[in-house]
Amino acid sequence: DVVTDPGDISNLVFPDDLNGYDFGAAPIKPWSRPATLVVAAAVGYSADVFEIFVGTLRQHYGGDALLIVAKDPPPEILSVLEKNRVFYREYFGDNASGQGVAIWARFNIERFKFYREVCQEYDYCMALDFRDSVFQGNPFGYLR
């Protein structure tokens, strides 16, 4: 209803969510928190390195995290991942260390294909170097 009497303005109730339209008058979905993912390849590292990466990540970030790990990871690594709610996928090849340059080169090609595939499910995806990353804040804090 159109208010014509200024005395009636105190009875106005505004909706919680306003309808939005783009320039072509198409409805805009209400803003929601974007889906985010941190992804890295963690093949050939000890549980101590997992603790550093995952531990500092979880101090600042509660969203999805996914690591590529070596085939048949040891229980101490699985424990770190479970404790910190980190998803993982096992790399189909053997642990790259000691297997030669060809295996390592293949792994590096395959991991970028994997990143491309899993990142399509998210609004924002951050692929990081596993061993050299320490988190001092939310990696997606700039999205606020």
BAPANU-875485 format. One line per 5 residues: their letters; for each residue x, y, z of N, C-alpha, C, O, CB. Coordinates in steps of 0.02 Angstrom, whole numbers. Glycine has a CB too. Example, Ala and Ser with C-alpha at 12.3 -4.5 7.8 and 13.67 -1.06 7.14 Angstrom:
AS = 660:-284:390:615:-225:390:660:-165:390:712:-166:423:565:-224:452 | 642:-112:354:684:-53:357:645:2:394:670:57:402:704:-30:286
***
This chain:
DVVTD = 41:-59:0:0:0:0:43:63:0:97:64:30:-47:0:60 | 20:114:-33:55:177:-35:32:220:24:-28:226:36:42:214:-103 | 79:248:61:63:290:118:56:362:93:102:390:64:118:286:173 | -2:391:105:-15:460:84:-16:507:143:-4:567:136:-80:465:45 | -31:481:201:-35:522:261:28:510:303:41:453:324:-100:506:303
PGDIS = 69:562:315:130:553:355:117:524:424:162:494:453:166:618:362 | 59:530:451:43:501:516:40:425:514:47:393:566:-23:528:541 | 29:396:455:25:324:448:93:291:441:98:229:441:-17:307:388 | 146:330:435:212:302:422:238:260:480:281:217:469:261:359:407 | 214:272:540:238:233:598:214:161:595:240:118:631:215:265:663
NLVFP = 166:146:553:139:79:547:174:38:493:157:-20:481:65:81:534 | 223:68:460:257:32:406:299:-25:434:333:-17:485:301:80:365 | 297:-81:402:338:-139:419:378:-157:357:350:-172:305:294:-199:445 | 443:-157:365:486:-174:309:502:-248:312:512:-276:367:551:-133:310 | 506:-282:255:523:-353:254:595:-363:276:638:-320:267:511:-384:184
DDLNG = 609:-422:304:678:-438:324:724:-444:264:780:-420:265:679:-503:365 | 700:-477:211:739:-486:151:705:-449:94:649:-466:74:748:-561:134 | 739:-400:67:712:-362:11:724:-401:-54:775:-435:-61:743:-292:7 | 678:-396:-100:688:-426:-165:739:-384:-203:737:-323:-202:622:-431:-204 | 785:-418:-236:836:-384:-275:830:-403:-348:810:-459:-364:905:-399:-249
YDFGA = 847:-357:-391:843:-369:-463:906:-342:-495:931:-289:-476:779:-338:-494 | 930:-378:-546:988:-352:-582:964:-302:-634:904:-287:-637:1028:-409:-615 | 1008:-277:-675:990:-224:-723:943:-249:-777:910:-209:-811:1052:-196:-755 | 939:-315:-786:892:-343:-834:827:-363:-801:786:-397:-832:922:-403:-869 | 816:-341:-739:756:-355:-699:748:-429:-683:693:-452:-670:695:-331:-736
APIKP = 803:-466:-684:801:-536:-662:812:-538:-587:854:-501:-561:855:-579:-700 | 775:-580:-551:783:-583:-478:854:-604:-459:885:-646:-492:733:-632:-448 | 880:-574:-407:946:-591:-380:935:-632:-317:896:-614:-274:988:-526:-365 | 971:-688:-313:966:-729:-253:994:-690:-194:1042:-653:-202:1003:-796:-263 | 965:-699:-135:993:-666:-77:1065:-688:-66:1083:-745:-80:950:-681:-14
WSRPA = 1106:-643:-40:1176:-658:-28:1181:-712:25:1148:-708:77:1215:-595:-8 | 1222:-760:12:1236:-811:62:1311:-819:67:1348:-799:22:1201:-878:45 | 1332:-849:120:1403:-860:130:1430:-905:73:1401:-958:61:1417:-892:200 | 1482:-885:40:1508:-926:-16:1538:-991:9:1565:-995:65:1559:-886:-56 | 1534:-1042:-32:1565:-1106:-16:1639:-1101:-32:1659:-1080:-86:1532:-1164:-57
TLVVA = 1680:-1120:17:1753:-1113:10:1787:-1180:22:1762:-1223:59:1780:-1060:58 | 1845:-1189:-9:1885:-1250:-1:1959:-1232:-1:1982:-1192:-41:1869:-1300:-58 | 1995:-1262:46:2068:-1261:46:2089:-1330:24:2068:-1380:53:2098:-1241:117 | 2132:-1334:-27:2154:-1398:-53:2230:-1398:-62:2260:-1347:-80:2119:-1414:-120 | 2261:-1456:-48:2334:-1462:-56:2352:-1535:-66:2313:-1580:-50:2371:-1433:5
AAVGY = 2411:-1545:-94:2438:-1613:-102:2487:-1625:-45:2535:-1588:-36:2473:-1621:-172 | 2474:-1678:-8:2514:-1693:52:2543:-1764:48:2531:-1805:91:2471:-1686:116 | 2579:-1776:-5:2607:-1843:-16:2680:-1843:5:2720:-1801:-17:2600:-1863:-91 | 2697:-1891:47:2767:-1900:67:2788:-1861:128:2848:-1852:139:2811:-1881:11 | 2742:-1838:169:2758:-1799:228:2739:-1836:292:2695:-1879:293:2723:-1731:225
SADVF = 2773:-1818:346:2760:-1849:411:2699:-1817:445:2675:-1765:424:2822:-1842:457 | 2676:-1850:497:2619:-1825:535:2634:-1756:565:2589:-1716:574:2600:-1874:591 | 2697:-1742:581:2716:-1677:609:2701:-1621:560:2677:-1567:580:2791:-1676:627 | 2714:-1632:497:2700:-1581:445:2625:-1573:437:2600:-1517:427:2734:-1600:377 | 2588:-1628:441:2515:-1624:439:2489:-1582:497:2444:-1542:488:2484:-1695:441
EIFVG = 2517:-1592:557:2495:-1554:616:2505:-1479:606:2462:-1440:625:2535:-1577:678 | 2560:-1459:575:2573:-1388:564:2522:-1359:515:2490:-1308:530:2645:-1377:537 | 2514:-1390:458:2469:-1364:407:2397:-1364:432:2363:-1313:432:2475:-1405:342 | 2374:-1422:452:2304:-1431:472:2289:-1395:537:2236:-1365:545:2287:-1505:478 | 2335:-1398:584:2324:-1365:649:2317:-1290:643:2272:-1260:673:2381:-1381:696
TLRQH = 2362:-1259:605:2357:-1186:597:2296:-1167:554:2266:-1115:565:2421:-1158:566 | 2280:-1209:506:2220:-1196:465:2158:-1195:510:2117:-1149:505:2212:-1249:410 | 2150:-1245:551:2090:-1251:592:2086:-1200:649:2033:-1189:678:2086:-1320:621 | 2141:-1168:665:2139:-1114:714:2101:-1053:686:2075:-1013:724:2210:-1093:733 | 2098:-1048:619:2070:-987:588:2014:-1000:538:1981:-953:516:2124:-951:554
YGGDA = 2003:-1062:519:1958:-1077:464:1918:-1140:480:1947:-1192:496:1997:-1086:398 | 1852:-1135:475:1809:-1193:489:1777:-1223:428:1737:-1270:434:1756:-1173:536 | 1794:-1198:368:1763:-1224:307:1793:-1289:284:1831:-1321:320:1768:-1172:252 | 1777:-1307:223:1801:-1371:195:1875:-1369:180:1902:-1318:158:1762:-1387:131 | 1908:-1425:193:1978:-1435:177:1986:-1505:150:1956:-1552:175:2024:-1423:240
LLIVA = 2027:-1511:98:2036:-1576:65:2110:-1583:48:2140:-1538:19:1992:-1582:1 | 2138:-1640:66:2208:-1655:51:2213:-1718:9:2176:-1766:19:2248:-1662:116 | 2261:-1717:-37:2280:-1778:-72:2335:-1809:-29:2385:-1776:-15:2304:-1764:-147 | 2327:-1871:-10:2377:-1905:31:2401:-1967:-5:2370:-1990:-54:2348:-1924:101 | 2457:-1995:19:2485:-2056:-11:2437:-2114:-1:2396:-2114:46:2553:-2072:20
KDPPP = 2441:-2162:-44:2401:-2222:-39:2414:-2256:28:2471:-2262:50:2416:-2271:-99 | 2361:-2278:60:2365:-2312:126:2403:-2270:177:2456:-2291:201:2399:-2379:118 | 2377:-2211:195:2412:-2169:243:2417:-2202:311:2372:-2240:331:2377:-2101:249 | 2471:-2188:348:2479:-2218:414:2427:-2191:464:2400:-2137:454:2550:-2204:441 | 2413:-2230:517:2362:-2210:566:2374:-2142:597:2326:-2107:612:2359:-2262:619
EILSV = 2436:-2122:608:2449:-2058:640:2428:-1999:596:2406:-1948:621:2524:-2051:658 | 2434:-2007:530:2410:-1956:484:2333:-1956:482:2302:-1903:484:2439:-1967:413 | 2304:-2014:478:2231:-2019:479:2202:-1988:542:2149:-1957:540:2208:-2091:472 | 2236:-1997:597:2213:-1968:661:2213:-1892:659:2165:-1860:682:2258:-1992:718 | 2265:-1863:631:2269:-1789:624:2212:-1764:580:2180:-1714:597:2338:-1768:595
LEKNR = 2199:-1798:526:2147:-1776:480:2078:-1782:512:2037:-1737:506:2149:-1818:415 | 2065:-1837:546:2000:-1847:578:1989:-1797:634:1935:-1767:640:1995:-1918:606 | 2040:-1787:675:2035:-1740:731:2019:-1669:707:1985:-1631:742:2100:-1740:771 | 2044:-1651:648:2035:-1583:622:1983:-1578:567:1978:-1527:533:2101:-1558:596 | 1943:-1630:558:1888:-1629:509:1913:-1610:439:1885:-1565:407:1834:-1580:532
VFYRE = 1965:-1644:416:1992:-1632:350:1978:-1693:306:1996:-1749:325:2069:-1617:353 | 1947:-1681:249:1934:-1735:202:2000:-1752:166:2045:-1711:161:1879:-1715:151 | 2004:-1814:142:2063:-1832:104:2045:-1881:48:1994:-1916:51:2116:-1863:151 | 2087:-1881:-2:2083:-1930:-56:2152:-1960:-63:2203:-1925:-63:2058:-1896:-124 | 2153:-2025:-70:2218:-2059:-78:2241:-2055:-150:2202:-2067:-197:2213:-2133:-54
YFGDN = 2304:-2039:-158:2334:-2039:-225:2342:-2111:-246:2365:-2153:-207:2402:-2001:-226 | 2325:-2125:-308:2324:-2194:-332:2393:-2224:-340:2400:-2285:-340:2288:-2198:-397 | 2444:-2182:-346:2512:-2208:-355:2546:-2221:-289:2517:-2208:-236:2553:-2159:-396 | 2606:-2246:-292:2645:-2256:-232:2670:-2189:-207:2668:-2139:-243:2703:-2305:-244 | 2693:-2188:-146:2724:-2128:-119:2779:-2105:-166:2822:-2145:-185:2751:-2139:-47
ASGQG = 2778:-2043:-185:2822:-2017:-237:2896:-2019:-217:2939:-2023:-261:2803:-1947:-256 | 2912:-2015:-153:2982:-2012:-133:3015:-2079:-150:2989:-2132:-134:2989:-1996:-57 | 3073:-2075:-181:3112:-2135:-197:3087:-2172:-258:3115:-2225:-274:3111:-2180:-139 | 3038:-2147:-293:3011:-2183:-351:3035:-2154:-417:3016:-2180:-470:2935:-2181:-349 | 3075:-2104:-415:3102:-2078:-477:3066:-2016:-502:3011:-2000:-479:3101:-2130:-529
VAIWA = 3098:-1983:-549:3073:-1920:-576:3007:-1930:-614:2964:-1887:-611:3125:-1889:-622 | 2999:-1985:-650:2939:-1996:-691:2876:-2000:-647:2825:-1970:-665:2946:-2060:-732 | 2880:-2035:-592:2822:-2041:-547:2805:-1972:-518:2746:-1953:-516:2836:-2091:-489 | 2855:-1935:-497:2844:-1870:-467:2815:-1821:-518:2770:-1782:-502:2910:-1842:-438 | 2839:-1823:-580:2813:-1780:-633:2740:-1797:-647:2699:-1752:-657:2855:-1787:-698
RFNIE = 2723:-1860:-649:2654:-1881:-661:2608:-1857:-604:2553:-1832:-617:2650:-1958:-667 | 2632:-1864:-544:2593:-1841:-487:2578:-1766:-492:2522:-1744:-479:2629:-1856:-421 | 2628:-1727:-509:2619:-1654:-514:2570:-1635:-568:2536:-1584:-562:2685:-1620:-526 | 2565:-1673:-621:2515:-1660:-673:2446:-1680:-646:2398:-1642:-653:2532:-1699:-738 | 2442:-1738:-617:2378:-1764:-593:2348:-1720:-537:2287:-1713:-534:2386:-1835:-568
RFKFY = 2389:-1693:-494:2361:-1653:-439:2327:-1590:-464:2277:-1568:-435:2416:-1635:-389 | 2353:-1560:-517:2320:-1500:-543:2255:-1517:-578:2208:-1477:-577:2367:-1463:-591 | 2251:-1575:-609:2187:-1598:-636:2137:-1609:-579:2079:-1591:-585:2197:-1664:-677 | 2161:-1638:-525:2119:-1650:-467:2094:-1584:-438:2034:-1577:-423:2158:-1689:-413 | 2138:-1535:-431:2118:-1469:-405:2062:-1440:-448:2012:-1415:-422:2178:-1421:-402
REVCQ = 2071:-1442:-513:2021:-1415:-559:1953:-1449:-549:1901:-1416:-548:2044:-1423:-632 | 1955:-1514:-541:1893:-1552:-533:1858:-1535:-467:1798:-1521:-468:1908:-1627:-536 | 1893:-1536:-411:1860:-1525:-347:1842:-1451:-336:1793:-1437:-302:1905:-1548:-290 | 1879:-1407:-364:1865:-1336:-354:1802:-1313:-390:1773:-1261:-372:1924:-1294:-378 | 1779:-1349:-439:1718:-1331:-475:1657:-1333:-430:1606:-1303:-447:1709:-1376:-534
EYDYC = 1661:-1368:-375:1604:-1375:-329:1597:-1315:-282:1550:-1312:-243:1610:-1439:-289 | 1644:-1268:-284:1648:-1214:-235:1647:-1146:-268:1665:-1139:-327:1710:-1222:-192 | 1626:-1096:-230:1629:-1027:-254:1701:-1003:-255:1722:-968:-301:1586:-981:-211 | 1739:-1021:-203:1809:-1001:-197:1850:-1060:-175:1830:-1098:-130:1817:-942:-146 | 1907:-1069:-207:1950:-1126:-192:2022:-1101:-190:2044:-1064:-234:1942:-1183:-246
MALDF = 2058:-1121:-138:2128:-1100:-131:2172:-1163:-130:2169:-1203:-83:2138:-1058:-66 | 2212:-1171:-182:2259:-1227:-187:2327:-1202:-162:2353:-1152:-186:2264:-1255:-260 | 2353:-1238:-113:2414:-1215:-80:2469:-1268:-81:2457:-1327:-91:2399:-1197:-8 | 2530:-1244:-71:2586:-1289:-58:2578:-1314:13:2570:-1274:59:2655:-1253:-70 | 2581:-1378:23:2568:-1408:88:2624:-1393:139:2610:-1369:194:2558:-1482:81
RDSVF = 2684:-1408:121:2740:-1405:168:2758:-1333:188:2780:-1322:244:2801:-1438:138 | 2748:-1285:144:2770:-1217:157:2716:-1170:180:2727:-1109:183:2801:-1190:95 | 2656:-1195:197:2601:-1152:216:2586:-1157:291:2578:-1211:319:2538:-1170:176 | 2582:-1098:322:2562:-1092:392:2510:-1036:393:2519:-984:362:2624:-1076:440 | 2455:-1048:429:2400:-1000:428:2403:-954:489:2410:-978:545:2332:-1036:426
QGNPF = 2399:-889:476:2397:-839:529:2330:-804:531:2320:-758:571:2453:-788:519 | 2284:-825:488:2217:-797:485:2175:-839:439:2199:-887:408:2219:-722:462 | 2111:-821:433:2066:-857:389:2087:-844:317:2089:-786:296:1993:-835:402 | 2102:-896:279:2123:-885:209:2070:-853:166:2085:-827:112:2144:-950:179 | 2008:-854:188:1954:-822:151:1924:-763:190:1867:-742:176:1899:-874:135
GYLR = 1960:-737:236:1936:-681:277:1920:-620:236:1878:-579:257:1987:-663:328 | 1950:-612:179:1937:-554:136:1867:-555:105:1845:-505:76:1989:-550:80 | 1831:-612:111:1765:-617:81:1710:-587:125:1652:-583:103:1749:-689:67 | 1725:-565:184:1674:-539:230:1640:-478:202:1596:-450:234:1704:-522:297
***
